[in-house]
Every structure is written in structure tokens, then in C-alpha cells.
Amino acid sequence: MSLLVQKYGGTSVDGPERIQAVARRVAQARRAGHDIVVVVSAMGHTTDELIALAHRVSARPRARELDMLLTVGERVSMALLAMALHDLGVEAISFTGSQSGILTDGTHNAARIVEVRPERIRAELNAGRVVIVAGFQGVNPVTKEITTLGRGGSDTTAVALAAALSGRAGVRETRIGAIAGIGGGADAPEPPVSGASSARCEIYTDVPGVLTADPRVAPGARVIPTLSFAACSALAHLGGRVLHARCVDLAARYGVPLTVRSSFDDGAGTHIEEVEMETGRVEAITHRGECSVVVAEGTSGGRGEAREIIANVAERFPETELVAHEQATDAHGAVVWIASRADAEALEKSFRELRGPGGEWRLSAEHGSAFVSVVGLGLGPEVAVRAEAALDRAGIGLLALRVTPSALILRVASSRCEDAVRALHAALIESA
């Protein structure tokens, strides 16, 4: 009997009819002989509505209370799905993140998983029940506080559970070793569910799989049948909206095979696994529109000062992405982030506080940029030349270019972002 972890996003459980449809799909998989763990998101736009409600009540909601509020959404979904399965004659039980053994660090609103202890899930599976888990949430084992994993965190919940239930040792997103005071560490792997092989993880969403571009921007976009972990990770980090980037990185680390497919049809979707490539290949074009580039430059007043600035910014603005940290021999340094305009403006206002009393640092923000990325494997100079030529033919100015083995990251004016996506998709994917 195989172990299958299925994750259903908000659109898949948006209302009674869709929850009943999910229950029928889960029941079918159960009757086919699979042990099933289901991870659910909040219904529809519930999370956005709860955030808006919080800001109507409070100008600056406390992070802890926001976590307490937001975890309500997934708890509603899990309980309703369990009820729907009971009506189909399928034994099911629902668990919160903490009941499921999802242990995290203490960061509210953007916690990271440090350990998974799925003993209750394992016991219920061995008793023949479908287990439904509230995604996106966990608990800090030291403080006992409820935490959330950040937007898209239900994907990460699903992969972490698949890894842990497959007997992977020490499943975590952060440092190696146990949390202080709770034991654990590099113990022998837990045995998987009786008779089960490594778990597979299926991510159900409202699109037919991972596409070569956003179909709203590039009408010629198509489903990618098979994608490597490396390319999928690059795609997720660089603006792809189908999968949570952290979930892809966890899947790669622990060897969890992933499938992304629609919950509204029976299409095969995209299979994400380790792929051996002898030649380079472009897989997709992704984009992040309307970004701000924030640069801090200065002279350190003490050893490690730049690292302290980076840590302070990460804590205060968790959605801000660090892209470069350069330190010259004369102690002059530069740190570069990509952020939303709102975060960039807030960072500018609070930078004096975040930089501390050390050396002399100044911060500047440039708005109106977009990043369009060519994602694939073994991308060499010839792909960069073709990409630049495609932008040139479309009359799109290239502001900056960064090349990695799995991505070409092109910075353009945000007003030309969608034009750039179409030009690159036509030249590098449709023409192939």
C-alpha cells in the first residue's frame, strides 16, 4: 500500500460543492488502496479577508495575534472536508498543524519548520483513516505558541509531512540539530507507515500544472510534463506562482517526488523529480512585476555589522529578498534587496533604526523595475545572447542581466514586463 500526500489550495476548497468534489477525489484514491494524508488551505480568499479584518480592527496587528487569527481558515477547511468524507463512508480525522507534529521556530507570520513529529498521523493511518491536516501552521515547541509559515506555506506542510512519513530523518527547513530542550537531532529515521514505500506528494490547484509562462501574459504557454527540482526551484524563487519555493527546496533535499495538477480535471499535470540533462534546455519564462531595488552602502563600524543589518531587515521585512552582499577589503560594503514598493518605502523610513549605532550606512531605493527570468538547466552564453536579441527586437531596454546555471535573470522597466515575457517566450520556447 502506497502513501500519498495530497494538498488542496484555496480555490479547490472554495465552498461546499468544491469541498465535496475534493472528498470524492480523496475517497477514490483511498479505495484504490492508498494511505492518504490531505493538507488543506483556507477556503477561497479567507486568508486575505482575515488579514483585511485585522487591519480594520487594528492599525498594526501584533504578529502573534495575527497568527492566532489566520490559522482559523485552515481549521474550517479541514473539519468540513472530514465531514464530507464521513458522508461518503470514508473514515477520516482532522488535525491542526500542532496536532500533526509540525514544529517550527518562533518567528510569527513567517516561521520555518525545524522538526516534524507525525506520530499521531502515523497511528491514524495505520488504523485505516484518512488524515486531514491544516496547512500553513505549526507550533513552537519551546514557547508553545502557534505559528504560521507565510503565504503558500500549505505546500511546504505537505512536502514536510511526505518526507517525515517516508522515514526521512530530521526533516527541517533550518539548522541541523534539535531545538534546544526538546531532544531529537540526528536520530535514526522513523519507520514509514506499515507497508508503505516513500510517499508521493500531489499539489492540487486551479491550473493544469506548471506552465512555460503565465498564460494571461503569454497565450502560447503550455504545461511542462516533467521538470527538474533545480529548474522548478529557480522558477518558484523567481516569480512562479504555482508552488511555494520552500516546498520545492524541501522536496529536493529529501527526495520527495512532486506532481502539480488541477483539482478540476484529470490531467496528468507536471511531475517534478531529479532529471539528468546532458544538454541545456529552456523550460519556462517567469516574471516579478513592479519591484523595488533597495541598496545599502556604507563603511562598517564593527565586525559583522553588515550581517546585523541583514538580520534586522529579514526580521522586520520577511518578504524582502536579499540578492547580494559585497564586502570590500576597506570595510566598505553593499547590500542589495528586492522588495515590494510598500516594503521598500517602509525600509527607507526605518533604516536608521535597523542599521544600529555602528558605521556610516546610507540606503536608496529604485522603484519601477521588473525581473523577467529564463529558467532551465545548463543555460549558457548562447541562451543569454538569444534572450538579449529577443528583447532588442521588441525594443525593450535591458537594465541588468544575471546568469546562473538554472536561470537568466533580466531586469527591465516594469512598464515593459509583459512585453518582455511574450518576446522571450516566443523566441526561446515557442520557436523551439
C-alpha positions as CSV (number, residue, x, y, z in Angstrom):
1,M,0.0,0.0,0.0
2,S,1.5,3.4,-1.0
3,L,1.4,6.6,0.9
4,L,0.0,9.6,-0.8
5,V,0.0,13.2,0.5
6,Q,-2.4,15.4,-1.3
7,K,-2.6,19.2,-0.9
8,Y,-5.6,21.2,-2.0
9,G,-5.3,25.0,-2.4
10,G,-7.9,27.6,-1.5
11,T,-9.7,27.6,-4.9
12,S,-10.0,23.8,-4.6
13,V,-12.0,24.0,-1.3
14,D,-13.8,27.3,-2.0
15,G,-17.3,26.4,-1.0
16,P,-19.4,23.3,-0.1
17,E,-19.6,21.9,-3.7
18,R,-15.8,22.1,-4.2
19,I,-15.1,20.5,-0.8
20,Q,-17.5,17.6,-1.7
21,A,-15.6,17.3,-5.0
22,V,-12.3,17.1,-3.2
23,A,-13.8,14.5,-0.8
24,R,-14.8,12.3,-3.8
25,R,-11.3,12.5,-5.3
26,V,-9.8,11.6,-1.9
27,A,-12.3,8.7,-1.5
28,Q,-11.4,7.4,-4.9
29,A,-7.7,7.4,-4.1
30,R,-8.4,5.7,-0.7
31,R,-10.4,3.0,-2.4
32,A,-7.6,2.4,-4.9
33,G,-5.5,1.3,-1.9
34,H,-3.6,4.3,-0.9
35,D,-3.0,5.6,2.6
36,I,-3.9,9.3,2.4
37,V,-2.9,12.4,4.1
38,V,-4.7,15.6,2.9
39,V,-3.3,19.1,3.6
40,V,-5.8,21.9,3.0
41,S,-5.6,25.6,2.7
42,A,-8.2,28.1,3.8
43,M,-11.3,28.4,1.6
44,G,-11.0,30.8,-1.3
45,H,-9.9,34.2,-0.2
46,T,-10.4,33.6,3.5
47,T,-6.8,34.4,4.5
48,D,-6.9,37.8,2.6
49,E,-10.3,38.6,4.2
50,L,-9.0,37.8,7.7
51,I,-5.9,40.0,7.2
52,A,-8.2,42.8,6.0
53,L,-10.4,42.3,9.0
54,A,-7.4,42.5,11.3
55,H,-6.4,45.8,9.8
56,R,-9.9,47.2,10.2
57,V,-9.7,46.5,13.9
58,S,-6.1,47.5,14.4
59,A,-3.7,49.8,12.5
60,R,-0.8,47.5,13.5
61,P,-1.9,44.0,14.4
62,R,0.5,42.1,16.7
63,A,2.2,39.2,14.8
64,R,1.2,36.7,17.4
65,E,-2.5,37.6,17.3
66,L,-2.4,37.6,13.5
67,D,-1.2,34.0,13.6
68,M,-3.9,33.1,16.0
69,L,-6.5,34.7,13.6
70,L,-5.1,33.3,10.4
71,T,-5.0,29.7,11.5
72,V,-8.8,29.7,11.7
73,G,-9.1,29.5,7.9
74,E,-7.4,26.1,7.6
75,R,-9.2,24.7,10.6
76,V,-12.6,25.4,8.9
77,S,-11.5,23.6,5.7
78,M,-10.1,20.5,7.5
79,A,-13.2,20.0,9.6
80,L,-15.6,20.4,6.6
81,L,-13.6,18.0,4.5
82,A,-13.6,15.4,7.2
83,M,-17.4,15.7,7.4
84,A,-17.7,15.3,3.6
85,L,-15.6,12.2,3.7
86,H,-17.7,10.7,6.6
87,D,-20.8,11.1,4.4
88,L,-19.0,9.1,1.7
89,G,-18.3,6.3,4.1
90,V,-14.6,7.1,4.5
91,E,-13.2,7.2,8.0
92,A,-11.3,10.5,8.4
93,I,-9.9,12.7,11.2
94,S,-8.7,16.3,11.1
95,F,-5.6,17.7,12.8
96,T,-4.2,21.2,13.3
97,G,-0.6,21.8,12.5
98,S,0.4,21.5,16.1
99,Q,-1.6,18.2,16.5
100,S,0.2,16.9,13.4
101,G,3.6,17.5,14.9
102,I,4.7,20.4,12.8
103,L,7.3,22.1,15.0
104,T,8.7,25.5,14.0
105,D,10.9,28.2,15.1
106,G,9.4,31.2,17.0
107,T,9.0,33.6,14.0
108,H,5.4,34.7,13.8
109,N,3.9,35.1,10.3
110,A,7.0,33.5,8.6
111,A,8.0,30.5,10.7
112,R,10.3,27.8,9.4
113,I,9.9,24.1,10.1
114,V,12.6,22.7,12.4
115,E,11.2,19.2,13.1
116,V,8.2,17.0,12.2
117,R,6.9,14.5,14.7
118,P,4.0,12.8,12.9
119,E,3.2,10.1,15.5
120,R,-0.5,10.9,15.7
121,I,-0.8,10.9,11.9
122,R,1.1,7.6,11.7
123,A,-1.2,6.0,14.2
124,E,-4.4,7.1,12.5
125,L,-3.1,6.0,9.1
126,N,-2.3,2.5,10.5
127,A,-5.9,2.5,11.9
128,G,-7.2,2.9,8.4
129,R,-8.3,6.5,8.5
130,V,-7.7,9.4,6.1
131,V,-5.8,12.2,8.0
132,I,-6.6,15.8,7.1
133,V,-4.1,18.4,8.2
134,A,-4.5,22.2,8.4
135,G,-1.7,23.6,6.2
136,F,0.4,26.7,6.7
137,Q,0.7,26.3,10.5
138,G,2.7,24.8,13.3
139,V,3.8,25.3,16.9
140,N,7.0,26.4,18.5
141,P,7.8,23.6,21.0
142,V,9.7,25.8,23.4
143,T,7.1,28.6,23.8
144,K,4.0,26.5,22.8
145,E,3.0,29.4,20.6
146,I,1.0,28.8,17.4
147,T,2.9,30.0,14.3
148,T,2.2,30.3,10.5
149,L,4.7,29.5,7.7
150,G,3.9,32.5,5.5
151,R,1.8,32.7,2.3
152,G,1.9,29.5,0.3
153,G,3.0,27.5,3.4
154,S,0.5,24.7,2.9
155,D,2.7,23.4,0.1
156,T,5.6,23.3,2.5
157,T,3.5,21.5,5.1
158,A,2.6,18.8,2.5
159,V,6.1,18.1,1.5
160,A,7.4,18.1,5.0
161,L,4.8,15.5,6.0
162,A,5.6,13.4,3.0
163,A,9.3,13.4,3.9
164,A,8.7,12.6,7.6
165,L,6.2,9.8,6.9
166,S,8.6,8.3,4.5
167,G,11.0,7.9,7.3
168,R,13.3,10.7,6.4
169,A,15.5,11.7,9.4
170,G,15.4,15.2,10.8
171,V,13.0,16.9,8.4
172,R,13.6,20.6,8.8
173,E,14.0,23.9,6.9
174,T,16.5,25.4,9.2
175,R,19.6,24.4,11.1
176,I,20.7,20.8,11.6
177,G,20.2,19.5,15.1
178,A,17.4,19.5,17.7
179,I,15.7,22.5,19.1
180,A,17.2,23.4,22.5
181,G,15.5,21.4,25.2
182,I,13.3,19.1,23.2
183,G,15.7,16.3,22.2
184,G,15.6,14.9,18.7
185,G,18.6,15.7,16.5
186,A,20.1,13.2,14.0
187,D,18.2,10.1,15.2
188,A,17.6,7.1,13.1
189,P,14.7,7.5,10.6
190,E,11.2,6.8,11.9
191,P,9.7,3.7,10.2
192,P,7.3,4.6,7.5
193,V,3.6,3.7,7.6
194,S,3.1,-0.1,7.6
195,G,3.7,-1.5,4.1
196,A,4.3,2.0,2.6
197,S,7.1,3.0,0.3
198,S,8.3,6.6,0.0
199,A,5.4,9.0,0.0
200,R,4.4,10.9,-3.1
201,C,3.1,14.4,-2.9
202,E,0.4,15.8,-5.1
203,I,-0.3,19.6,-5.2
204,Y,-3.8,20.3,-6.4
205,T,-4.5,23.8,-7.7
206,D,-6.6,25.7,-10.2
207,V,-4.1,25.4,-13.1
208,P,-3.3,22.2,-15.1
209,G,0.3,22.1,-14.0
210,V,3.5,24.2,-14.1
211,L,3.3,26.2,-17.3
212,T,6.0,27.6,-19.6
213,A,4.8,31.2,-18.7
214,D,1.8,32.9,-17.2
215,P,-1.0,32.2,-19.8
216,R,-2.6,35.5,-19.0
217,V,0.6,37.2,-20.4
218,A,1.8,34.6,-23.0
219,P,-1.2,32.9,-24.6
220,G,1.0,30.3,-26.1
221,A,2.1,28.9,-22.6
222,R,1.8,25.2,-22.2
223,V,2.1,22.6,-19.4
224,I,5.6,21.3,-18.8
225,P,5.2,17.5,-18.4
226,T,8.4,16.9,-16.4
227,L,10.5,19.4,-14.6
228,S,13.7,19.0,-12.6
229,F,13.9,20.1,-8.9
230,A,16.6,22.6,-9.8
231,A,14.6,24.3,-12.5
232,C,11.4,24.2,-10.5
233,S,13.1,25.8,-7.5
234,A,14.5,28.6,-9.7
235,L,11.1,29.1,-11.2
236,A,9.4,29.3,-7.8
237,H,12.0,31.7,-6.4
238,L,11.9,34.0,-9.4
239,G,8.2,34.6,-9.5
240,G,6.4,31.4,-10.4
241,R,3.1,31.4,-8.6
242,V,2.2,27.7,-8.8
243,L,4.4,26.3,-6.0
244,H,5.8,27.7,-2.7
245,A,9.6,27.9,-3.3
246,R,10.3,26.5,0.2
247,C,8.3,23.3,-0.7
248,V,10.3,22.7,-3.8
249,D,13.6,23.0,-1.9
250,L,12.4,20.6,0.8
251,A,11.2,18.1,-1.8
252,A,14.6,18.2,-3.5
253,R,16.5,17.9,-0.2
254,Y,14.5,14.8,0.9
255,G,13.8,13.3,-2.5
256,V,10.0,13.6,-2.4
257,P,8.5,13.3,-5.9
258,L,6.0,16.0,-6.6
259,T,3.1,16.3,-9.0
260,V,1.3,19.5,-9.7
261,R,-2.2,19.1,-11.3
262,S,-5.6,20.7,-11.4
263,S,-8.3,19.7,-9.0
264,F,-10.9,20.4,-11.6
265,D,-9.9,17.8,-14.2
266,D,-8.0,14.5,-14.5
267,G,-5.0,15.9,-16.4
268,A,-1.5,14.4,-15.8
269,G,-0.1,17.8,-14.7
270,T,3.6,18.3,-14.1
271,H,5.9,15.8,-12.5
272,I,8.9,17.2,-10.6
273,E,11.8,14.9,-10.0
274,E,15.5,14.6,-10.4
275,V,16.3,14.9,-14.1
276,E,19.6,14.1,-15.7
277,M,20.4,16.5,-18.5
278,E,23.4,16.4,-21.0
279,T,22.4,19.5,-22.9
280,G,21.0,22.8,-21.9
281,R,17.2,23.4,-22.1
282,V,14.9,26.3,-21.5
283,E,11.9,25.3,-19.5
284,A,9.9,28.4,-18.7
285,I,9.7,32.2,-18.6
286,T,8.7,33.7,-15.3
287,H,8.4,37.2,-14.0
288,R,8.1,39.5,-11.0
289,G,6.5,42.8,-11.9
290,E,6.7,46.1,-10.2
291,C,9.6,45.6,-7.8
292,S,11.9,47.9,-6.0
293,V,15.6,47.5,-5.8
294,V,17.0,48.6,-2.4
295,V,20.7,49.2,-1.9
296,A,22.5,49.9,1.4
297,E,26.1,51.1,1.1
298,G,28.4,52.1,3.9
299,T,31.5,51.6,6.0
300,S,31.3,49.1,8.9
301,G,31.9,50.4,12.3
302,G,32.5,47.0,13.7
303,R,33.0,43.4,12.6
304,G,29.8,41.7,11.4
305,E,27.8,45.0,11.2
306,A,26.5,44.3,7.7
307,R,25.3,40.8,8.8
308,E,23.4,42.5,11.7
309,I,21.7,44.9,9.2
310,I,20.8,41.9,7.0
311,A,19.4,40.0,10.0
312,N,17.4,43.1,11.2
313,V,15.9,43.7,7.8
314,A,15.0,40.0,7.4
315,E,13.2,40.0,10.8
316,R,11.3,43.2,10.2
317,F,10.6,42.6,6.5
318,P,10.4,38.8,5.9
319,E,9.1,39.2,2.3
320,T,12.2,41.3,1.3
321,E,14.7,39.2,-0.7
322,L,18.4,39.5,-0.2
323,V,20.2,39.2,-3.6
324,A,23.7,40.5,-2.9
325,H,26.2,41.3,-0.2
326,E,29.5,42.6,-1.2
327,Q,32.3,43.4,1.3
328,A,35.4,45.2,0.1
329,T,38.8,45.0,1.9
330,D,38.5,48.6,3.1
331,A,35.4,47.6,5.1
332,H,33.1,49.3,2.6
333,G,30.1,47.1,1.9
334,A,27.0,47.0,-0.2
335,V,23.8,45.0,0.4
336,V,21.1,44.7,-2.2
337,W,17.5,43.6,-1.7
338,I,14.4,43.2,-3.9
339,A,11.2,44.3,-2.3
340,S,7.7,45.4,-3.0
341,R,7.3,49.2,-3.2
342,A,5.5,49.3,0.1
343,D,8.2,47.3,1.9
344,A,11.0,49.4,0.2
345,E,9.4,52.7,1.4
346,A,8.9,51.4,4.9
347,L,12.5,50.1,5.0
348,E,13.7,53.6,3.9
349,K,11.8,55.2,6.8
350,S,13.1,52.7,9.4
351,F,16.6,52.1,8.2
352,R,18.3,54.4,10.7
353,E,16.8,52.2,13.5
354,L,17.7,49.0,11.7
355,R,21.3,49.9,10.9
356,G,22.2,50.5,14.6
357,P,24.8,52.8,16.0
358,G,27.8,51.4,14.2
359,G,29.4,52.6,10.9
360,E,28.1,55.0,8.3
361,W,25.4,53.5,6.0
362,R,23.1,55.1,3.5
363,L,20.1,53.4,1.8
364,S,18.5,54.2,-1.5
365,A,15.6,52.6,-3.4
366,E,14.8,52.5,-7.1
367,H,11.2,51.8,-8.0
368,G,9.6,50.7,-11.2
369,S,11.7,47.6,-12.0
370,A,10.6,44.1,-13.1
371,F,12.5,40.9,-13.3
372,V,11.9,38.5,-16.2
373,S,13.7,35.2,-15.9
374,V,14.5,32.4,-18.3
375,V,14.5,29.2,-16.3
376,G,16.1,25.8,-17.4
377,L,19.1,23.6,-17.0
378,G,22.6,24.2,-18.2
379,L,21.9,27.7,-19.6
380,G,25.0,29.0,-21.3
381,P,26.1,32.2,-23.0
382,E,24.2,31.3,-26.2
383,V,20.9,31.5,-24.4
384,A,21.8,34.9,-22.9
385,V,22.7,36.1,-26.4
386,R,19.3,34.9,-27.8
387,A,17.4,36.4,-24.9
388,E,19.1,39.8,-25.3
389,A,18.4,39.7,-29.1
390,A,14.8,39.0,-28.5
391,L,14.4,41.9,-26.2
392,D,16.3,44.2,-28.6
393,R,13.9,43.2,-31.5
394,A,11.0,44.1,-29.2
395,G,12.5,47.5,-28.4
396,I,12.9,46.6,-24.7
397,G,15.8,48.1,-22.8
398,L,17.8,45.7,-20.6
399,L,18.8,47.3,-17.3
400,A,20.7,44.4,-15.9
401,L,21.5,40.7,-16.5
402,R,22.5,38.0,-14.1
403,V,23.4,34.5,-15.3
404,T,23.2,31.3,-13.2
405,P,23.2,27.6,-14.4
406,S,19.5,27.4,-13.9
407,A,18.3,30.9,-14.8
408,L,18.9,34.1,-16.7
409,I,17.5,37.0,-14.7
410,L,16.8,40.1,-16.7
411,R,15.9,43.4,-15.2
412,V,13.6,45.6,-17.3
413,A,11.3,48.6,-16.7
414,S,8.1,47.4,-15.1
415,S,6.1,49.0,-17.9
416,R,7.6,46.6,-20.4
417,C,7.5,43.5,-18.2
418,E,4.7,41.6,-20.0
419,D,6.1,42.6,-23.4
420,A,9.4,41.0,-22.3
421,V,7.7,37.8,-21.2
422,R,6.0,37.5,-24.6
423,A,9.1,38.2,-26.5
424,L,11.2,35.7,-24.6
425,H,8.6,33.0,-24.7
426,A,8.2,33.4,-28.4
427,A,11.9,33.3,-29.1
428,L,13.1,30.6,-26.6
429,I,10.1,28.3,-26.2
430,E,7.5,28.7,-29.0
431,S,10.2,28.8,-31.7
432,A,11.7,25.5,-30.3
